[in-house]
Amino acid sequence: MKKLIPLLLIVALVGCAKKEWSKEYLTNKCNKEMAKEEELQKMLNKDQISQICDCAADKMMAKYKSEAEADKDKAGAEEIGRTCALEVMQSK
């Protein structure tokens, strides 16, 4: 399951960030995409998902200047998702 969360974050944050590159847009899109995943809903509550998305959006905005730049670094984006998910899951 820990491998699934970073992959979903990549899809939610990078693959779907078509309109603009802002924290608000990334966070909203991430929350919507993560909310669709039933397996995640069983593991994490809405607050935890929100925390993961907020963390990932902050780190994505700090590391990448644009969607195109993030698209070129899938491994880096996955690491951001993994780090944020682990931080939130360990604080349970």
Secondary structure, 3 states (H helix, E strand, C coil): CCCHHHHHHHHHHHHCCCCCCCHHHHHHHHHHHHHCCHHHHHHCCHHHHHHHHHHHHHHHHHHCCCHHHHHCCHHHHHHHHHHHHHHHHHCC
